[in-house]
């Protein structure tokens, strides 16, 4: 079995298709989605239908929750709020219902999926350093937990009650360690690399590898402009910010 862990797709169809194509070429047999399927970019319904059709374990992201609600968006920044208002109008009642029913946490094989963090996942807290990661580890009962939310790929590792951040593209999984892995973002990377990002995990080989995939950024940007979404959302795809 080889798993592809992918999330923060954010309605970027070109990036999603490129990632799924890469995963299939890499011999991936199973998929798991870390949430934020919609929001920001121009193809929410198409991306939702692809992920729904895959029938893979999927957890809910904060944009999925907001896109399926009719609550006020006043507490969000104006760009995210504008995109979510637009997104709500693109999704059918049935599609919103599917988003609403997504679970916050799922366990698959020897790993857990959560969009933000395992301590109070409904608060959508951001894990930005090893101290934030340490709080998560207290609630992590599987050797590995995959997450997203910051759109920045990161590896946090816990051994002997200490959490450290590791920089690597390939991880050889150690038996006595715990891992909290941010798989990066398919549809809106923010680490300065504009390519789509996801992780492949092979439990038998005990290896995880980060993949970066080129996709048609210009096409995704043109759709954002044509939809009347904020220009800044198109610009940031080119910058990977
Ligand atoms: Zn996100």
py3Dmol code that shows the C-alpha trace and the ligand (Angstrom):
import py3Dmol

protein = """\
ATOM      1  CA  UNK A   1       0.000   0.000   0.000  1.00  0.00           C
ATOM      2  CA  UNK A   2       1.154   3.512  -0.823  1.00  0.00           C
ATOM      3  CA  UNK A   3      -0.814   6.478   0.468  1.00  0.00           C
ATOM      4  CA  UNK A   4      -1.049   9.953  -1.015  1.00  0.00           C
ATOM      5  CA  UNK A   5      -1.847  12.561   1.650  1.00  0.00           C
ATOM      6  CA  UNK A   6      -3.167  15.727   0.079  1.00  0.00           C
ATOM      7  CA  UNK A   7      -5.055  18.787   1.287  1.00  0.00           C
ATOM      8  CA  UNK A   8      -5.650  22.527   1.080  1.00  0.00           C
ATOM      9  CA  UNK A   9      -6.763  22.071  -2.519  1.00  0.00           C
ATOM     10  CA  UNK A  10      -8.801  25.256  -2.298  1.00  0.00           C
ATOM     11  CA  UNK A  11     -10.754  24.829  -5.522  1.00  0.00           C
ATOM     12  CA  UNK A  12      -7.614  24.750  -7.685  1.00  0.00           C
ATOM     13  CA  UNK A  13      -8.589  22.168 -10.323  1.00  0.00           C
ATOM     14  CA  UNK A  14      -5.377  22.427 -12.350  1.00  0.00           C
ATOM     15  CA  UNK A  15      -3.244  21.732  -9.258  1.00  0.00           C
ATOM     16  CA  UNK A  16      -5.501  18.879  -8.072  1.00  0.00           C
ATOM     17  CA  UNK A  17      -5.424  17.126 -11.441  1.00  0.00           C
ATOM     18  CA  UNK A  18      -1.632  17.464 -11.640  1.00  0.00           C
ATOM     19  CA  UNK A  19      -1.197  15.995  -8.140  1.00  0.00           C
ATOM     20  CA  UNK A  20      -3.496  13.033  -8.829  1.00  0.00           C
ATOM     21  CA  UNK A  21      -1.665  12.352 -12.092  1.00  0.00           C
ATOM     22  CA  UNK A  22       1.700  12.437 -10.294  1.00  0.00           C
ATOM     23  CA  UNK A  23       0.411  10.168  -7.520  1.00  0.00           C
ATOM     24  CA  UNK A  24      -0.830   7.615 -10.014  1.00  0.00           C
ATOM     25  CA  UNK A  25       2.554   7.642 -11.809  1.00  0.00           C
ATOM     26  CA  UNK A  26       4.247   7.159  -8.423  1.00  0.00           C
ATOM     27  CA  UNK A  27       2.284   3.954  -7.792  1.00  0.00           C
ATOM     28  CA  UNK A  28      -0.041   5.353  -5.122  1.00  0.00           C
ATOM     29  CA  UNK A  29      -2.806   2.872  -4.234  1.00  0.00           C
ATOM     30  CA  UNK A  30      -4.708   4.764  -1.489  1.00  0.00           C
ATOM     31  CA  UNK A  31      -5.620   8.378  -0.869  1.00  0.00           C
ATOM     32  CA  UNK A  32      -6.486  10.496   2.160  1.00  0.00           C
ATOM     33  CA  UNK A  33      -7.552  14.143   2.097  1.00  0.00           C
ATOM     34  CA  UNK A  34      -6.696  16.723   4.776  1.00  0.00           C
ATOM     35  CA  UNK A  35      -9.541  19.154   4.025  1.00  0.00           C
ATOM     36  CA  UNK A  36     -10.008  22.685   2.684  1.00  0.00           C
ATOM     37  CA  UNK A  37     -11.223  21.313  -0.623  1.00  0.00           C
ATOM     38  CA  UNK A  38     -12.899  24.650  -1.453  1.00  0.00           C
ATOM     39  CA  UNK A  39     -12.279  28.368  -0.883  1.00  0.00           C
ATOM     40  CA  UNK A  40      -9.958  30.944  -2.594  1.00  0.00           C
ATOM     41  CA  UNK A  41      -9.759  29.568  -6.166  1.00  0.00           C
ATOM     42  CA  UNK A  42     -12.229  29.183  -9.011  1.00  0.00           C
ATOM     43  CA  UNK A  43     -13.311  25.509  -9.198  1.00  0.00           C
ATOM     44  CA  UNK A  44     -14.974  24.557  -5.902  1.00  0.00           C
ATOM     45  CA  UNK A  45     -17.697  22.294  -7.339  1.00  0.00           C
ATOM     46  CA  UNK A  46     -15.351  20.419  -9.701  1.00  0.00           C
ATOM     47  CA  UNK A  47     -12.750  19.812  -6.963  1.00  0.00           C
ATOM     48  CA  UNK A  48     -15.426  18.722  -4.496  1.00  0.00           C
ATOM     49  CA  UNK A  49     -16.848  16.209  -6.987  1.00  0.00           C
ATOM     50  CA  UNK A  50     -13.399  14.759  -7.706  1.00  0.00           C
ATOM     51  CA  UNK A  51     -12.620  14.248  -4.001  1.00  0.00           C
ATOM     52  CA  UNK A  52     -16.128  12.973  -3.268  1.00  0.00           C
ATOM     53  CA  UNK A  53     -15.841  10.497  -6.165  1.00  0.00           C
ATOM     54  CA  UNK A  54     -12.543   9.164  -4.809  1.00  0.00           C
ATOM     55  CA  UNK A  55     -14.369   7.943  -1.661  1.00  0.00           C
ATOM     56  CA  UNK A  56     -11.169   8.300   0.335  1.00  0.00           C
ATOM     57  CA  UNK A  57     -10.958   9.212   4.034  1.00  0.00           C
ATOM     58  CA  UNK A  58     -11.374  12.999   4.188  1.00  0.00           C
ATOM     59  CA  UNK A  59     -11.429  15.427   7.120  1.00  0.00           C
ATOM     60  CA  UNK A  60     -13.099  18.832   7.264  1.00  0.00           C
ATOM     61  CA  UNK A  61     -11.195  22.099   6.886  1.00  0.00           C
ATOM     62  CA  UNK A  62     -12.274  25.536   8.112  1.00  0.00           C
ATOM     63  CA  UNK A  63     -13.100  26.670   4.550  1.00  0.00           C
ATOM     64  CA  UNK A  64     -15.205  23.533   4.023  1.00  0.00           C
ATOM     65  CA  UNK A  65     -17.092  24.363   7.212  1.00  0.00           C
ATOM     66  CA  UNK A  66     -17.634  28.020   6.240  1.00  0.00           C
ATOM     67  CA  UNK A  67     -18.640  27.176   2.661  1.00  0.00           C
ATOM     68  CA  UNK A  68     -21.384  24.885   3.995  1.00  0.00           C
ATOM     69  CA  UNK A  69     -22.683  27.375   6.579  1.00  0.00           C
ATOM     70  CA  UNK A  70     -24.728  30.548   6.261  1.00  0.00           C
ATOM     71  CA  UNK A  71     -23.070  32.294   9.184  1.00  0.00           C
ATOM     72  CA  UNK A  72     -21.519  35.747   8.995  1.00  0.00           C
ATOM     73  CA  UNK A  73     -17.979  35.921   7.589  1.00  0.00           C
ATOM     74  CA  UNK A  74     -17.129  39.126   9.436  1.00  0.00           C
ATOM     75  CA  UNK A  75     -14.393  37.526  11.529  1.00  0.00           C
ATOM     76  CA  UNK A  76     -12.437  36.440   8.429  1.00  0.00           C
ATOM     77  CA  UNK A  77     -10.055  38.600   6.421  1.00  0.00           C
ATOM     78  CA  UNK A  78     -11.815  40.345   3.529  1.00  0.00           C
ATOM     79  CA  UNK A  79     -10.202  38.319   0.734  1.00  0.00           C
ATOM     80  CA  UNK A  80     -11.085  34.955   2.336  1.00  0.00           C
ATOM     81  CA  UNK A  81     -14.599  36.228   3.086  1.00  0.00           C
ATOM     82  CA  UNK A  82     -15.166  37.432  -0.507  1.00  0.00           C
ATOM     83  CA  UNK A  83     -13.988  34.077  -1.838  1.00  0.00           C
ATOM     84  CA  UNK A  84     -16.212  32.156   0.582  1.00  0.00           C
ATOM     85  CA  UNK A  85     -19.298  34.187  -0.290  1.00  0.00           C
ATOM     86  CA  UNK A  86     -18.628  33.448  -3.952  1.00  0.00           C
ATOM     87  CA  UNK A  87     -17.937  29.757  -3.150  1.00  0.00           C
ATOM     88  CA  UNK A  88     -21.252  29.359  -1.310  1.00  0.00           C
ATOM     89  CA  UNK A  89     -23.059  30.439  -4.487  1.00  0.00           C
ATOM     90  CA  UNK A  90     -21.195  27.857  -6.603  1.00  0.00           C
ATOM     91  CA  UNK A  91     -22.113  24.829  -4.466  1.00  0.00           C
ATOM     92  CA  UNK A  92     -25.426  22.960  -4.569  1.00  0.00           C
ATOM     93  CA  UNK A  93     -27.317  22.157  -1.351  1.00  0.00           C
ATOM     94  CA  UNK A  94     -26.221  18.535  -1.794  1.00  0.00           C
ATOM     95  CA  UNK A  95     -22.555  19.521  -2.127  1.00  0.00           C
ATOM     96  CA  UNK A  96     -22.786  21.736   0.974  1.00  0.00           C
ATOM     97  CA  UNK A  97     -24.403  18.863   2.869  1.00  0.00           C
ATOM     98  CA  UNK A  98     -21.492  16.588   1.919  1.00  0.00           C
ATOM     99  CA  UNK A  99     -19.002  19.163   3.263  1.00  0.00           C
ATOM    100  CA  UNK A 100     -21.028  19.535   6.441  1.00  0.00           C
ATOM    101  CA  UNK A 101     -20.904  15.804   7.137  1.00  0.00           C
ATOM    102  CA  UNK A 102     -17.105  15.509   6.897  1.00  0.00           C
ATOM    103  CA  UNK A 103     -15.506  14.405  10.149  1.00  0.00           C
ATOM    104  CA  UNK A 104     -12.932  16.482  12.016  1.00  0.00           C
ATOM    105  CA  UNK A 105     -10.567  13.572  12.745  1.00  0.00           C
ATOM    106  CA  UNK A 106     -10.091  10.215  11.028  1.00  0.00           C
ATOM    107  CA  UNK A 107      -7.818   7.294  11.764  1.00  0.00           C
ATOM    108  CA  UNK A 108      -6.465   5.259   8.842  1.00  0.00           C
ATOM    109  CA  UNK A 109      -3.949   2.388   9.179  1.00  0.00           C
ATOM    110  CA  UNK A 110      -1.264   3.665  11.583  1.00  0.00           C
ATOM    111  CA  UNK A 111      -1.953   7.361  11.104  1.00  0.00           C
ATOM    112  CA  UNK A 112      -4.458  10.067  12.018  1.00  0.00           C
ATOM    113  CA  UNK A 113      -5.831  12.839   9.800  1.00  0.00           C
ATOM    114  CA  UNK A 114      -6.773  16.308  11.069  1.00  0.00           C
ATOM    115  CA  UNK A 115      -6.926  19.644   9.250  1.00  0.00           C
ATOM    116  CA  UNK A 116      -5.451  21.810  12.014  1.00  0.00           C
ATOM    117  CA  UNK A 117      -4.426  20.114  15.272  1.00  0.00           C
ATOM    118  CA  UNK A 118      -5.669  17.275  17.487  1.00  0.00           C
ATOM    119  CA  UNK A 119      -6.066  19.407  20.611  1.00  0.00           C
ATOM    120  CA  UNK A 120      -9.437  21.052  19.965  1.00  0.00           C
ATOM    121  CA  UNK A 121      -9.546  20.603  16.162  1.00  0.00           C
ATOM    122  CA  UNK A 122     -12.716  22.736  15.985  1.00  0.00           C
ATOM    123  CA  UNK A 123     -10.690  25.811  17.064  1.00  0.00           C
ATOM    124  CA  UNK A 124      -8.657  25.744  13.821  1.00  0.00           C
ATOM    125  CA  UNK A 125      -5.424  26.698  15.610  1.00  0.00           C
ATOM    126  CA  UNK A 126      -2.264  27.075  13.515  1.00  0.00           C
ATOM    127  CA  UNK A 127       0.791  24.949  14.263  1.00  0.00           C
ATOM    128  CA  UNK A 128       3.754  27.170  13.418  1.00  0.00           C
ATOM    129  CA  UNK A 129       6.537  25.791  15.609  1.00  0.00           C
ATOM    130  CA  UNK A 130       7.631  22.800  17.681  1.00  0.00           C
ATOM    131  CA  UNK A 131       5.916  24.129  20.818  1.00  0.00           C
ATOM    132  CA  UNK A 132       2.536  24.156  19.072  1.00  0.00           C
ATOM    133  CA  UNK A 133       3.385  20.662  17.832  1.00  0.00           C
ATOM    134  CA  UNK A 134       4.080  19.457  21.375  1.00  0.00           C
ATOM    135  CA  UNK A 135       0.501  20.327  22.409  1.00  0.00           C
ATOM    136  CA  UNK A 136      -0.761  18.218  19.504  1.00  0.00           C
ATOM    137  CA  UNK A 137       1.423  15.238  20.419  1.00  0.00           C
ATOM    138  CA  UNK A 138      -0.359  14.885  23.798  1.00  0.00           C
ATOM    139  CA  UNK A 139      -3.518  14.003  21.853  1.00  0.00           C
ATOM    140  CA  UNK A 140      -1.845  11.898  19.166  1.00  0.00           C
ATOM    141  CA  UNK A 141      -2.258   8.143  19.752  1.00  0.00           C
ATOM    142  CA  UNK A 142      -0.944   6.900  16.406  1.00  0.00           C
ATOM    143  CA  UNK A 143       2.753   6.987  15.370  1.00  0.00           C
ATOM    144  CA  UNK A 144       1.973   9.463  12.577  1.00  0.00           C
ATOM    145  CA  UNK A 145      -0.514  12.306  12.211  1.00  0.00           C
ATOM    146  CA  UNK A 146      -0.928  14.250   8.978  1.00  0.00           C
ATOM    147  CA  UNK A 147      -2.337  17.782   8.913  1.00  0.00           C
ATOM    148  CA  UNK A 148      -2.492  20.968   6.821  1.00  0.00           C
ATOM    149  CA  UNK A 149      -4.009  24.421   7.424  1.00  0.00           C
ATOM    150  CA  UNK A 150      -0.850  26.619   7.286  1.00  0.00           C
ATOM    151  CA  UNK A 151      -0.089  25.591   3.662  1.00  0.00           C
ATOM    152  CA  UNK A 152       3.575  25.190   4.660  1.00  0.00           C
ATOM    153  CA  UNK A 153       5.103  21.690   4.561  1.00  0.00           C
ATOM    154  CA  UNK A 154       6.675  20.801   7.928  1.00  0.00           C
ATOM    155  CA  UNK A 155       7.943  17.771   9.818  1.00  0.00           C
ATOM    156  CA  UNK A 156       7.634  17.669  13.611  1.00  0.00           C
ATOM    157  CA  UNK A 157       9.101  14.696  15.385  1.00  0.00           C
ATOM    158  CA  UNK A 158       8.767  13.652  19.019  1.00  0.00           C
ATOM    159  CA  UNK A 159      11.270  11.457  20.841  1.00  0.00           C
ATOM    160  CA  UNK A 160      11.857  11.297  24.619  1.00  0.00           C
ATOM    161  CA  UNK A 161       9.222  13.955  25.346  1.00  0.00           C
ATOM    162  CA  UNK A 162      10.959  16.490  23.131  1.00  0.00           C
ATOM    163  CA  UNK A 163       9.524  17.859  19.894  1.00  0.00           C
ATOM    164  CA  UNK A 164      11.900  18.915  17.147  1.00  0.00           C
ATOM    165  CA  UNK A 165      11.412  20.263  13.658  1.00  0.00           C
ATOM    166  CA  UNK A 166      13.186  18.334  10.926  1.00  0.00           C
ATOM    167  CA  UNK A 167      13.995  19.643   7.437  1.00  0.00           C
ATOM    168  CA  UNK A 168      13.917  16.842   4.876  1.00  0.00           C
ATOM    169  CA  UNK A 169      12.195  15.791   1.678  1.00  0.00           C
ATOM    170  CA  UNK A 170      12.380  12.115   2.540  1.00  0.00           C
ATOM    171  CA  UNK A 171      11.756  10.689   6.012  1.00  0.00           C
ATOM    172  CA  UNK A 172      12.740   7.223   7.157  1.00  0.00           C
ATOM    173  CA  UNK A 173      10.160   6.517   9.854  1.00  0.00           C
ATOM    174  CA  UNK A 174      11.778   5.528  13.156  1.00  0.00           C
ATOM    175  CA  UNK A 175       9.987   2.974  15.315  1.00  0.00           C
ATOM    176  CA  UNK A 176      10.051   4.829  18.632  1.00  0.00           C
ATOM    177  CA  UNK A 177       9.287   8.329  17.344  1.00  0.00           C
ATOM    178  CA  UNK A 178       5.999  10.113  16.708  1.00  0.00           C
ATOM    179  CA  UNK A 179       5.512  12.308  13.653  1.00  0.00           C
ATOM    180  CA  UNK A 180       3.218  15.276  13.045  1.00  0.00           C
ATOM    181  CA  UNK A 181       3.494  16.079   9.361  1.00  0.00           C
ATOM    182  CA  UNK A 182       2.118  19.114   7.552  1.00  0.00           C
ATOM    183  CA  UNK A 183       1.622  17.876   3.990  1.00  0.00           C
ATOM    184  CA  UNK A 184       1.696  21.381   2.457  1.00  0.00           C
ATOM    185  CA  UNK A 185      -0.936  22.649   0.044  1.00  0.00           C
ATOM    186  CA  UNK A 186      -2.119  21.380  -3.325  1.00  0.00           C
ATOM    187  CA  UNK A 187      -3.870  24.562  -4.433  1.00  0.00           C
ATOM    188  CA  UNK A 188      -2.258  27.514  -2.643  1.00  0.00           C
ATOM    189  CA  UNK A 189       1.305  26.793  -1.440  1.00  0.00           C
ATOM    190  CA  UNK A 190       2.735  29.453   0.906  1.00  0.00           C
ATOM    191  CA  UNK A 191       6.359  28.420   1.372  1.00  0.00           C
ATOM    192  CA  UNK A 192       7.713  30.371  -1.608  1.00  0.00           C
ATOM    193  CA  UNK A 193       7.538  27.362  -3.948  1.00  0.00           C
ATOM    194  CA  UNK A 194       4.580  27.770  -6.301  1.00  0.00           C
ATOM    195  CA  UNK A 195       4.394  24.071  -7.220  1.00  0.00           C
ATOM    196  CA  UNK A 196       1.593  21.932  -5.773  1.00  0.00           C
ATOM    197  CA  UNK A 197       2.641  19.943  -2.691  1.00  0.00           C
ATOM    198  CA  UNK A 198       1.598  16.606  -1.179  1.00  0.00           C
ATOM    199  CA  UNK A 199       3.098  13.607   0.641  1.00  0.00           C
ATOM    200  CA  UNK A 200       3.441   9.938  -0.256  1.00  0.00           C
ATOM    201  CA  UNK A 201       3.625   7.499   2.679  1.00  0.00           C
ATOM    202  CA  UNK A 202       4.634   3.871   2.283  1.00  0.00           C
ATOM    203  CA  UNK A 203       3.962   2.002   5.570  1.00  0.00           C
ATOM    204  CA  UNK A 204       5.841  -1.158   4.482  1.00  0.00           C
ATOM    205  CA  UNK A 205       8.990   0.709   3.401  1.00  0.00           C
ATOM    206  CA  UNK A 206       8.497   3.024   6.409  1.00  0.00           C
ATOM    207  CA  UNK A 207       9.146   6.062   4.233  1.00  0.00           C
ATOM    208  CA  UNK A 208       7.461   9.401   3.668  1.00  0.00           C
ATOM    209  CA  UNK A 209       8.364  11.704   0.809  1.00  0.00           C
ATOM    210  CA  UNK A 210       7.258  15.239  -0.078  1.00  0.00           C
ATOM    211  CA  UNK A 211       6.341  15.683  -3.751  1.00  0.00           C
ATOM    212  CA  UNK A 212       6.296  19.034  -5.612  1.00  0.00           C
ATOM    213  CA  UNK A 213       4.341  19.092  -8.851  1.00  0.00           C
ATOM    214  CA  UNK A 214       4.233  21.671 -11.651  1.00  0.00           C
ATOM    215  CA  UNK A 215       0.784  22.637 -12.880  1.00  0.00           C
ATOM    216  CA  UNK A 216      -0.797  25.209 -15.218  1.00  0.00           C
ATOM    217  CA  UNK A 217      -0.711  28.227 -12.872  1.00  0.00           C
ATOM    218  CA  UNK A 218      -1.630  30.701 -15.652  1.00  0.00           C
ATOM    219  CA  UNK A 219      -4.841  28.802 -16.379  1.00  0.00           C
ATOM    220  CA  UNK A 220      -5.859  28.738 -12.698  1.00  0.00           C
ATOM    221  CA  UNK A 221      -5.085  32.489 -12.444  1.00  0.00           C
ATOM    222  CA  UNK A 222      -7.146  33.325 -15.543  1.00  0.00           C
ATOM    223  CA  UNK A 223     -10.151  31.503 -14.071  1.00  0.00           C
ATOM    224  CA  UNK A 224      -9.846  33.457 -10.811  1.00  0.00           C
ATOM    225  CA  UNK A 225      -9.902  36.772 -12.695  1.00  0.00           C
ATOM    226  CA  UNK A 226     -12.765  35.654 -14.957  1.00  0.00           C
ATOM    227  CA  UNK A 227     -14.809  34.671 -11.893  1.00  0.00           C
ATOM    228  CA  UNK A 228     -14.400  38.157 -10.433  1.00  0.00           C
ATOM    229  CA  UNK A 229     -12.501  36.862  -7.392  1.00  0.00           C
ATOM    230  CA  UNK A 230      -9.878  39.176  -5.800  1.00  0.00           C
ATOM    231  CA  UNK A 231      -6.792  39.749  -8.014  1.00  0.00           C
ATOM    232  CA  UNK A 232      -4.558  39.010  -5.033  1.00  0.00           C
ATOM    233  CA  UNK A 233      -5.727  35.383  -5.089  1.00  0.00           C
ATOM    234  CA  UNK A 234      -4.381  35.005  -8.632  1.00  0.00           C
ATOM    235  CA  UNK A 235      -1.116  36.816  -7.857  1.00  0.00           C
ATOM    236  CA  UNK A 236      -0.252  34.694  -4.847  1.00  0.00           C
ATOM    237  CA  UNK A 237      -0.404  31.433  -6.837  1.00  0.00           C
ATOM    238  CA  UNK A 238       2.503  32.662  -8.959  1.00  0.00           C
ATOM    239  CA  UNK A 239       4.515  33.614  -5.878  1.00  0.00           C
ATOM    240  CA  UNK A 240       3.695  30.559  -3.779  1.00  0.00           C
ATOM    241  CA  UNK A 241       2.699  32.874  -0.910  1.00  0.00           C
TER     242      UNK A 241
END
"""
ligand_1 = """\
1
ZN
Zn -6.375 26.109 3.821
"""
view = py3Dmol.view(width=600, height=400)
view.addModel(protein, "pdb")
view.setStyle({"model": 0}, {"cartoon": {"style": "trace"}})
view.addModel(ligand_1, "xyz")
view.setStyle({"model": 1}, {"stick": {}})
view.zoomTo()
view.show()
